[in-house]
């Protein structure tokens, strides 16, 4: 009889083979003059070697070096649109803008695909198909606005939205006006309360940790009929995880996620007693992979359980982003029963950059 350890090893080997095959496919797409985007086609001309011939697997992506943050700041944004999507409507999404000029990413279908994959991880007992959603989080140019709405529609529901501009909150904090920031937060919470009281079919909620706590100060989720909470934010601690499960949720399912405009959505590992409320995420491989690397030598992946900086690679036909050093740090987590690739534990802002990051409502 094959034991569980051997089964996991085979799943890991298979996932590596699938990843290498996917990398070859993505490289062929992005560096083919007929389908690639101007940015990568121009980049390839300066390399002196042909990625389509020499990149044969995930390990070869190191030849590109590190993807630079500044490449996504400013325009022209059309340099990122693959020629293979020339006849398709194009969206542009921006990062939160908490560290200067926002980064921009184009999209055609990725935000829908990412959230349809995430939908499979949500238990129908707590996120009933046909139930309506409330999205209590950032709107405007962030992909969350359309992604949460698509998630609700994909699950045969309707999504109610609030108006929320996190950049205004960040500006108030930077101006030394925390009281005004609090007033604005309460303005957002009031919008949410109005929706929950007026629409009885809202069973599912998306929000951030800070807004979840603020909402629960005003209303009982159980009495409001909320049975599932999808929560996303830059920093979610084990302490908040325990507080949410034991105090705030009143029996509702808690689905924490680690996501951003550049990666998509890393989903939570189902909570086990031995995890001690650690927040453990796994990326949507092979579409995106997360590694934890030595901050002083970002070529080196740290050992399991060790702390390092998050290095992100995104691999879709819409967006190729090899080896981007995120502004986050975490512990490296080994593959598990549900995910045969590395995960991350307890993601938080990268300590060396923390002084420059304002989280606002996240």
LOPAKOL-239564 format. One record per residue: x, y, z of N, C-alpha, C in turn; residue in one letter. Coordinates in steps of 0.001 Angstrom, whole numbers, padded with zeros to 6 digits, always signed. Example, Ala and Ser with C-alpha at 12.3 -4.5 7.8 and 13.67 -1.06 7.14 Angstrom:
BEGIN
+013190-005690+007800+012300-004500+007800+013200-003300+007800A+012850-002250+007080+013670-001060+007140+012900+000030+007870S
END
This chain:
BEGIN
+000847-001191+000000+000000+000000+000000+000893+001256+000000X+000539+002223-000826+001298+003473-000892+000899+004350+000285X+001876+004792+001086+001542+005632+002227+001364+007084+001803X+000866+007866+002751+000537+009256+002450+001768+010053+002035X+002920+009770+002667+004150+010506+002335+004567+010250+000899X+004480+008988+000455+004827+008669-000934+003846+009325-001900X+002577+009354-001519+001567+009990-002372+001854+011471-002536X+002206+012143-001439+002512+013571-001510+003763+013827-002346X+004754+012933-002245+005958+013082-003062+005618+012987-004548X+004751+012039-004896+004351+011896-006302+003571+013111-006774X+002713+013645-005906+001954+014844-006269+002901+016020-006455X+003920+016121-005610+004899+017207-005732+005685+017078-007023X+006123+015848-007352+006861+015620-008603+005995+015967-009806X+004743+015555-009759+003832+015854-010867+003609+017357-011003X+003502+018069-009867+003264+019509-009926+004472+020234-010518X+005686+019731-010238+006892+020333-010819+006912+020128-012327X+006563+018922-012777+006494+018650-014218+005463+019556-014886X+004297+019692-014238+003246+020546-014803+003682+022007-014828X+004382+022434-013783+004858+023814-013727+005856+024083-014841X+006806+023186-015045+007809+023386-016099+007152+023435-017471X+006151+022574-017686+005434+022582-018968+004679+023900-019144X+004077+024381-018055+003331+025648-018113+004276+026819-018373X+005449+026807-017759+006443+027860-017996+006822+027893-019473X+007082+026729-020046+007445+026691-021479+006324+027279-022333X+005088+026945-021999+003941+027450-022761+003824+028969-022638X+003982+029470-021422+003868+030914-021193+005002+031676-021875X+006211+031129-021823+007353+031770-022481+007135+031816-023990X+006655+030728-024560+006375+030716-025994+005370+031806-026360X+004368+031990-025537+003327+032981-025801+003871+034404-025693X+004573+034714-024612+004975+036103-024355+006156+036555-025212X+006919+035615-025749+008086+036005-026562+007914+035656-028034X+006693+035320-028421+006368+035123-029831+005906+036472-030386X+006505+036965-031466+006114+038272-032006+004628+038369-032356X+003983+037236-032600+002567+037261-032968+001653+037396-031749X+002111+036993-030574+001231+036967-029404+001757+037759-028212X+003054+038039-028164+003642+038685-026992+003327+040161-026899X+003642+040741-025732+003407+042168-025548+004672+042949-025901X+004522+044237-026278+005690+045033-026671+006781+045057-025617X+006426+045088-024330+007457+045179-023307+008396+043988-023378X+007868+042759-023381+008729+041585-023354+009405+041329-024694X+008760+041717-025782+009404+041560-027092+010606+042503-027201X+010453+043742-026722+011575+044679-026713+012671+044201-025760X+012269+043680-024635+013211+043175-023633+014054+042043-024225X+013408+041151-024965+014096+039990-025536+015164+040407-026539X+014906+041495-027264+015878+041950-028256+017204+042368-027610X+017162+042753-026326+018368+043207-025638+019068+042084-024861X+018482+040901-024860+019033+039816-024042+020273+039161-024648X+020255+039018-025957+021351+038293-026601+021128+036788-026621X+019988+036338-026172+019603+034922-026236+018078+034834-026359X+017598+033720-026865+016177+033561-027161+015489+032798-026024X+014632+033457-025265+013937+032763-024176+013153+031537-024644X+012616+031590-025864+011803+030461-026341+012634+029201-026533X+013927+029370-026717+014812+028219-026883+015455+027794-025565X+015749+028774-024720+016599+028487-023568+015866+028381-022225X+014639+028869-022151+013871+028705-020903+013042+027427-021038X+013446+026405-020314+012785+025104-020416+012040+024705-019142X+012137+025516-018117+011443+025195-016882+011494+026349-015904X+010826+026167-014783+010730+027224-013781+012108+027663-013271X+013008+026713-013104+014331+027047-012594+015125+027950-013510X+014778+027963-014801+015505+028800-015758+015103+030272-015697X+014010+030586-015001+013542+031978-014968+014543+032908-014287X+015477+032331-013524+016512+033143-012905+017346+033908-013918X+017345+033464-015156+018129+034156-016192+017583+035552-016482X+016331+035803-016100+015745+037127-016311+016133+038114-015212X+016762+037629-014150+017022+038516-013015+015748+038745-012234X+015599+039950-011680+014418+040259-010878+013542+041277-011600X+012252+041024-011563+011282+041954-012136+011293+043240-011305X+011367+044392-011995+011525+045669-011311+010187+046362-011065X+010022+046795-009852+008829+047500-009419+008474+048663-010343X+009487+049437-010727+009239+050662-011496+008706+050394-012898X+008890+049191-013419+008392+048889-014758+006877+049033-014853X+006180+048885-013737+004718+048929-013744+004162+050288-013329X+005046+051218-013012+004581+052552-012594+004588+053478-013809X+003456+054083-014100+003373+054988-015244+003087+054243-016531X+003117+054993-017655+002728+054425-018937+003885+054355-019916X+003604+053991-021164+002264+053653-021661+001853+052240-021246X+000664+052097-020706+000229+050810-020180-000003+049796-021297X-000219+050275-022523-000474+049336-023626+000750+048497-023989X+001902+048868-023467+003075+048043-023758+002973+046668-023092X+002018+046534-022156+001816+045256-021468+000711+044412-022093X+000032+044924-023102-001079+044173-023704-000538+043190-024737X-000672+041875-024513-000189+040906-025503-000912+041065-026839X-000152+040928-027909-000751+041040-029238-001806+039965-029460X-001670+038864-028756-002665+037801-028861-004028+038205-028331X-004088+039311-027580-005354+039815-027057-005727+041152-027685X-005176+041442-028847-005362+042753-029473-006827+043074-029754X-007651+042031-029964-009055+042275-030301-009972+042131-029095X-009409+042061-027884-010209+041861-026679-010283+043150-025868X-011405+043391-025191-011466+044533-024266-010443+044358-023142X-009803+045441-022774-008729+045381-021774-009103+046231-020563X-008936+045645-019384-009079+046374-018126-007699+046805-017659X-007661+047850-016846-006412+048185-016159-006734+048322-014680X-005948+047646-013863-006122+047691-012417-004870+048279-011783X-005059+048945-010662-003938+049563-009963-003766+048946-008589X-002530+048951-008110-002268+048560-006735-002791+049648-005804X-002751+049387-004511-003365+050293-003552-002818+051698-003546X-001557+051855-003958-000983+053195-003971-000469+053644-002619X-000151+052671-001734+000342+053039-000408+001838+053328-000418X+002506+053096-001547+003955+053360-001625+004296+054198-002851X+003565+055286-003074+003899+056178-004185+003000+055972-005385X+003568+056177-006597+002791+056028-007819+002283+054591-007908X+000980+054386-008090+000453+053019-008138+001042+052232-009298X+001202+050944-009097+001572+050044-010189+000298+049692-010945X+000404+049568-012259-000739+049240-013102-000552+047878-013732X-001626+047123-013815-001598+045827-014484-002801+045721-015406X-002565+045305-016643-003688+045099-017560-004300+043729-017274X-005560+043575-017674-006226+042294-017504-007318+042135-018545X-007552+040901-018919-008638+040560-019837-009591+039588-019141X-009064+038441-018717-009874+037435-018045-009293+036968-016713X-008058+037318-016407-007394+036737-015238-008180+036920-013946X-008756+038098-013753-009452+038323-012485-010666+037401-012352X-011275+037065-013471-012400+036119-013426-011901+034700-013149X-010857+034294-013861-010312+032949-013673-009829+032750-012242X-009092+033722-011717-008548+033615-010366-009656+033406-009332X-010741+034150-009481-011800+034069-008477-012728+032875-008703X-012784+032366-009904-013509+031114-010119-012750+029949-009485X-011421+029974-009577-010621+028948-008903-010770+029061-007387X-010763+030281-006880-010957+030494-005451-012331+030005-005002X-013324+030179-005853-014685+029784-005506-014768+028307-005120X-013915+027487-005741-013939+026054-005456-013548+025744-004018X-012840+026653-003373-012366+026410-002011-013374+026859-000958X-014469+027490-001367-015445+028007-000419-016526+026963-000164X-016718+026532+001070-017741+025523+001366-019148+026081+001168X-019947+025370+000400-021300+025837+000085-022188+025936+001320X-021852+025187+002366-022628+025262+003606-022612+026678+004170X-021475+027356+004018-021331+028693+004591-021406+029801+003549X-021109+029479+002297-021229+030429+001189-022247+029858+000204X-023535+029867+000565-024543+029154-000229-024678+029722-001640X-024650+028865-002657-024898+029342-004023-026262+030023-004096X-026289+031138-004792-027523+031902-004891-027656+032984-003840X-026785+032952-002818-026819+033994-001791-026147+035265-002301X-026573+036380-001761-025985+037650-002144-024781+037974-001266X-023951+038892-001763-022701+039269-001121-022709+040754-000804X-021937+041112+000218-021578+042496+000484-020070+042604+000371X-019604+043514-000465-018173+043787-000574-017873+045056+000198X-017260+044882+001370-016915+046006+002237-015400+046178+002192X-014947+046836+001124-013519+046985+000909-013250+048022-000159X-011986+048132-000564-011592+049144-001542-012333+049017-002871X-012667+050139-003457-013300+050159-004783-012383+050927-005729X-012948+051668-006663-012121+052453-007574-011330+051594-008538X-010025+051908-008738-009240+051243-009784-008670+049886-009384X-008993+049402-008184-008468+048095-007759-009301+046965-008326X-008644+045860-008593-009347+044754-009242-010370+044109-008322X-010248+044324-007007-011230+043793-006072-012646+044158-006468X-012809+045373-006947-014140+045892-007272-014880+044957-008225X-014216+044546-009295-014854+043657-010270-014733+042195-009871X-013633+041839-009194-013387+040439-008866-014407+039898-007870X-014699+040653-006806-015680+040201-005823-017062+040116-006462X-017371+041086-007287-018662+041057-007977-018764+039829-008879X-017683+039507-009580-017709+038318-010422-017835+037054-009584X-017149+037010-008444-017253+035851-007558-018703+035630-007139X-019378+036703-006757-020784+036591-006365-021636+036098-007535X-021422+036661-008704-022196+036258-009877-021900+034821-010272X-020633+034418-010171-020233+033045-010498-020926+032039-009581X-021223+032482-008357-021924+031631-007398-023421+031936-007389X-023892+032563-008490-025326+032833-008724-025909+033839-007738X-025076+034748-007256-025549+035776-006347-025403+037163-006933X-025822+038142-006149-025694+039558-006493-024769+040188-005454X-023934+041115-005877-022982+041741-004973-023353+043196-004719X-023497+043555-003457-023711+044937-003049-022363+045549-002676X-022183+046819-003046-020908+047503-002866-021064+048747-002000X-019973+049130-001360-019895+050439-000704-018889+051292-001469X-018926+052592-001216-017889+053485-001737-016761+053532-000727X-015534+053220-001173-014394+053275-000255-013140+053640-001036X-012529+054751-000670-011280+055200-001285-010158+055072-000257X-009396+053981-000267-008347+053801+000744-007233+054841+000641X-007070+055442-000528-006013+056448-000660-006328+057698+000164X-007607+057991+000318-007983+059126+001147-007668+058828+002617X-007900+057592+003031-007564+057203+004404-006060+057325+004631X-005265+056833+003675-003810+056924+003786-003370+058390+003868X-003994+059244+003055-003629+060668+003064-003948+061299+004413X-005100+060960+004987-005463+061502+006293-004467+061072+007366X-004055+059817+007329-003090+059315+008312-001753+060038+008159X-001311+060208+006905-000044+060896+006668-000107+062361+007101X-001293+062973+007034-001455+064368+007434-001605+064506+008944X-001559+063368+009654-001707+063421+011106-003128+063709+011545X-004105+063177+010796-005509+063391+011141-006210+062053+011373X-005803+061316+012409-006416+060004+012661-007908+060095+012984X-008339+061232+013594-009761+061364+013907-010603+061442+012633X-010096+062152+011627-010819+062235+010360-010817+060881+009645X-009703+060155+009776-009651+058817+009194-010693+057916+009847X-010860+058061+011157-011866+057286+011881-013275+057680+011440X-013506+058968+011238-014813+059432+010756-015113+058817+009392X-014092+058793+008520-014310+058209+007190-014600+056713+007293X-013883+056022+008175-014128+054587+008357-015557+054344+008824X-016032+055157+009739-017406+054997+010215-018413+055300+009114X-018079+056237+008241-018927+056522+007074-019067+055277+006197X-017959+054555+006019-017989+053321+005227-018808+052248+005944X-018615+052110+007244-019353+051113+008021-020854+051393+007973X-021224+052661+008033-022653+053021+007958-023265+052562+006644X-022510+052673+005542-023009+052188+004262-023272+050684+004322X-022332+049957+004957-022482+048510+005067-023695+048138+005917X-023879+048832+007024-025016+048551+007899-026336+048780+007173X-026393+049827+006364-027612+050107+005599-027933+048948+004664X-026917+048430+003986-027126+047313+003055-027578+046061+003801X-026902+045732+004900-027246+044517+005644-028666+044572+006205X-029097+045741+006615-030442+045877+007190-031529+045901+006125X-031156+046290+004907-032160+046428+003852-032293+045197+002962X-031276+044327+002960-031270+043188+002041-031028+041898+002814X-032089+041130+002985-032048+039955+003850-031293+038776+003259X-031030+038786+001958-030387+037626+001326-028863+037691+001340X-028270+038726+001971-026811+038820+002046-026315+037804+003080X-025662+036766+002597-025111+035721+003468-023589+035728+003486X-022996+036374+002489-021537+036298+002301-020946+037705+002317X-019790+037807+002941-019156+039112+003131-017703+039048+002719X-017272+040038+001927-015837+040278+001757-015491+041554+002502X-014391+041505+003280-013921+042719+003928-012470+042546+004345X-011903+043594+004941-010535+043565+005443-010574+043375+006964X-009463+042986+007582-009479+042772+009033-009960+043985+009832X-009448+045166+009512-009830+046352+010272-011303+046687+010113X-011819+046519+008897-013228+046834+008665-014140+045755+009253X-013676+044515+009273-014456+043449+009907-014649+043758+011386X-013576+044140+012042-013674+044455+013466-014594+045650+013697X-014469+046677+012854-015313+047864+013007-016785+047534+012762X-017060+046675+011794-018440+046288+011498-019046+045520+012675X-018244+044602+013234-018757+043756+014323-018949+044533+015615X-018379+045717+015704-018661+046577+016852-020079+047153+016779X-020656+047144+015569-021957+047772+015342-023101+046783+015170X-022782+045539+014777-023835+044606+014417-023377+043178+014667X-024310+042296+014956-024027+040870+015079-024127+040233+013698X-023026+039640+013231-023059+038992+011924-024094+037872+011898X-024206+037155+013005-025160+036044+013068-026596+036549+012916X-026921+037617+013637-028271+038178+013535-028523+038782+012162X-027440+039275+011535-027582+039849+010192-027704+038766+009120X-027439+037501+009496-027577+036402+008548-026327+036055+007778X-025179+036666+008143-023921+036394+007439-023360+035060+007923X-023099+034142+006993-022595+032809+007350-021182+032546+006845X-020683+033369+005917-019337+033188+005395-018642+034521+005222X-017395+034614+005687-016609+035850+005580-015311+035549+004849X-015132+036182+003712-013897+036131+002931-013139+037403+003287X-011957+037239+003884-011238+038380+004445-009864+038498+003799X-009532+039686+003339-008238+039915+002725-007607+041180+003257X-006307+041153+003446-005610+042334+003924-004126+042068+003947X-003340+043133+003945-001892+042979+003879-001355+042191+005066X-001856+042502+006257-001329+041837+007442-002481+041270+008263X-002472+039951+008443-003453+039304+009285-002698+038397+010252X-002720+038732+011504-001910+038022+012479-002653+036811+013042X-001915+035843+013636-002582+034745+014333-003502+035246+015445X-003110+036336+016091-003941+036901+017156-005282+037373+016606X-005235+038049+015434-006498+038488+014840-007309+037283+014367X-006640+036289+013809-007327+035081+013353-008119+034456+014513X-007468+034288+015650-008147+033721+016817-009305+034625+017261X-009049+035929+017314-010076+036887+017729-011284+036827+016800X-011012+036751+015487-012106+036701+014524-012942+035439+014715X-012272+034297+014807-012990+033024+014917-013732+032911+016238X-013086+033311+017330-013670+033094+018654-014622+034203+019098X-014439+035419+018544-015237+036542+019039-016134+037195+017985X-015588+037440+016798-016296+038280+015834-017303+037526+014974X-016969+036305+014571-017705+035653+013496-018986+034954+013938X-019068+034595+015192-020282+033961+015723-020710+032745+014901X-019728+031916+014545-020027+030686+013813-019896+030781+012310X-019725+031980+011775-019525+032119+010331-018165+031545+009935X-018057+031052+008708-016803+030507+008195-015855+031646+007874X-014584+031474+008221-013577+032507+007983-012621+032028+006906X-012561+032754+005804-011691+032399+004682-010691+033524+004451X-009554+033513+005172-008537+034545+004949-007782+034298+003651X-007369+035355+002992-006624+035229+001737-005487+036237+001704X-004508+035926+000864-003387+036832+000597-003410+037084-000899X-003835+038265-001277-003938+038523-002703-003504+039933-003043X-003192+040139-004299-002913+041485-004781-003131+041533-006282X-003027+042730-006805-003292+042949-008223-002330+042165-009104X-001115+041942-008630-000081+041335-009463-000130+039810-009462X-000579+039218-008369-000534+037767-008241-001866+037102-008531X-002924+037661-008013-004184+036943-007977-004525+036675-006537X-004809+035433-006205-005322+035126-004884-004684+033857-004347X-003949+033984-003232-003444+032825-002512-004463+032470-001434X-004862+031206-001390-005953+030816-000503-005425+030240+000804X-006277+030226+001810-005906+029744+003126-005906+028221+003158X-005002+027688+003932-005037+026267+004241-006146+026046+005270X-007007+025052+005070-008047+024786+006079-007424+024648+007467X-008027+025312+008437-007448+025379+009780-007415+024014+010457X-006263+023683+011025-006086+022453+011790-005659+022827+013209X-006010+022017+014217-005650+022353+015605-004163+022623+015789X-003309+021878+015099-001868+022047+015270-001310+023322+014673X-002096+024014+013853-001612+025246+013221-001604+026433+014179X-002326+026311+015301-002336+027346+016332-002700+028720+015758X-003703+028735+014892-004243+029963+014303-003252+030706+013408X-002157+030050+013031-001272+030669+012032-002056+030885+010740X-001708+031949+010023-002351+032226+008732-001441+031656+007652X-001890+030576+007019-001066+029861+006045-001740+029942+004683X-000998+030458+003693-001549+030665+002358-000779+029836+001322X-001511+029425+000284-000889+028751-000853-001324+029450-002141X-000358+029742-003025-000661+030482-004253-001375+029600-005277X-001950+030209-006304-002699+029456-007316-001783+028865-008391X-000911+027939-007988-000004+027322-008953-000768+026577-010039X-000256+026522-011277+001013+027115-011714+000882+028562-012208X-000287+029176-012000-000509+030528-012503+000302+031570-011722X+000606+031252-010478+001458+032123-009666+002159+031266-008626X+003408+031589-008349+004205+030866-007360+004829+031859-006398X+004889+031463-005129+005509+032281-004095+006712+031530-003531X+007810+032239-003382+008977+031698-002699+009371+032656-001582X+010015+032135-000558+010515+032961+000539+012033+032939+000455X+012628+034120+000262+014057+034197-000034+014803+035015+001018X+016095+034817+001051+016986+035553+001944+016997+037029+001524X+016621+037958+002404+016595+039379+002022+017952+039901+001547X+019039+039328+002063+020377+039776+001680+020911+039053+000453X+020273+037952+000078+020658+037184-001097+019386+036603-001707X+018609+037450-002409+017288+037030-002890+017314+035930-003950X+018507+035476-004342+018588+034296-005200+018374+033013-004375X+018585+033106-003068+018547+031913-002216+017200+031772-001518X+016548+030633-001747+015313+030319-001045+015670+029813+000357X+014991+030328+001377+015295+029922+002751+014712+028541+003040X+015080+027953+004154+014571+026648+004535+013150+026731+005067X+012489+025586+005145+011133+025555+005677+011124+026034+007129X+010162+026887+007437+010052+027451+008778+010873+028704+008982X+011780+029014+008043+012621+030205+008174+011911+031433+007604X+012326+032581+008093+011739+033855+007675+012528+034455+006526X+011833+035064+005593+012491+035743+004481+011507+036653+003764X+011995+037231+002685+011170+038132+001876+010394+037321+000845X+009181+037765+000547+008344+037069-000424+008786+037421-001843X+009023+036382-002649+009361+036557-004059+008256+035930-004893X+007656+036721-005739+006456+036321-006473+006735+036189-007966X+006219+035119-008561+006260+034947-010008+004843+034710-010508X+004403+035502-011472+003080+035344-012073+003239+034848-013496X+002470+033808-013832+002610+033132-015126+001243+032919-015771X+000740+033947-016440-000489+033776-017211-000270+034354-018600X-001176+034071-019506-001023+034628-020859-001199+036137-020865X-001917+036667-019896-002086+038111-019819-000879+038806-019202X-000215+038114-018275+000784+038809-017469+001895+037850-017067X+003111+038207-017466+004307+037448-017110+005167+038332-016224X+005381+037904-014989+006157+038692-014038+007081+037753-013269X+008313+037570-013739+009216+036632-013079+009961+037254-011901X+009874+036582-010746+010756+036863-009606+010691+038319-009134X+009501+038710-008710+009294+040059-008185+009411+040032-006666X+010260+040890-006100+010448+040955-004657+009351+041825-004052X+008434+041150-003353+007299+041841-002750+007738+042666-001544X+006826+043512-001076+007091+044327+000113+006638+043584+001369X+006580+042265+001297+006126+041437+002401+007216+040454+002828X+007108+040001+004074+007947+038916+004554+007046+037848+005180X+007599+036632+005322+006804+035518+005841+007737+034364+006176X+007164+033295+006736+007891+032046+006912+007539+031111+005753X+008536+030335+005328+008306+029375+004253+007568+028163+004805X+006512+027780+004117+005659+026677+004547+005763+025523+003543X+005900+024297+004011+006017+023167+003079+004692+022841+002394X+004727+022067+001297+003490+021615+000662+002613+020866+001671X+001325+020808+001388+000402+020125+002298-000524+019235+001481X-001476+018660+002153-002405+017716+001525-003116+018323+000322X-003524+019571+000445-004324+020201-000608-003478+020884-001683X-002236+021263-001345-001419+022041-002261-000011+021445-002332X+000385+020871-003475+001698+020221-003593+002830+021173-003944X+002763+022388-003444+003831+023365-003655+003955+024224-002393X+005002+025031-002336+005273+025832-001140+004174+026847-000858X+004015+027127+000433+003139+028192+000867+003897+029182+001725X+003162+030108+002334+003753+031107+003221+002922+031198+004498X+003600+031470+005599+002944+031546+006908+003103+032952+007485X+001977+033490+007955+001977+034773+008683+002646+035895+007899X+002096+036205+006734+002603+037298+005900+002391+038630+006613X+003401+039488+006570+003298+040832+007132+004231+041748+006340X+004101+043075+006513+004970+043995+005769+006443+043713+006043X+007242+043785+004987+008681+043547+005084+009282+044552+006065X+009907+044054+007108+010329+044910+008219+011263+046034+007790X+012080+045796+006767+013036+046837+006356+012361+047974+005590X+011130+047734+005139+010407+048767+004391+009251+049340+005188X+009011+048802+006373+007787+049096+007101+007568+050588+007350X+008641+051332+007566+008502+052752+007854+007877+053521+006693X+007971+052947+005476+007465+053657+004303+006072+053190+003880X+005490+052257+004627+004220+051680+004231+003126+052119+005204X+002035+052666+004661+000863+053021+005462-000268+052118+005013X-000820+051330+005935-001801+050324+005551-003238+050841+005481X-003547+051914+006179-004887+052481+006099-005970+051523+006570X-006945+051244+005698-008093+050417+006083-007816+048924+005933X-006625+048544+005532-006335+047119+005335-006054+046426+006660X
END
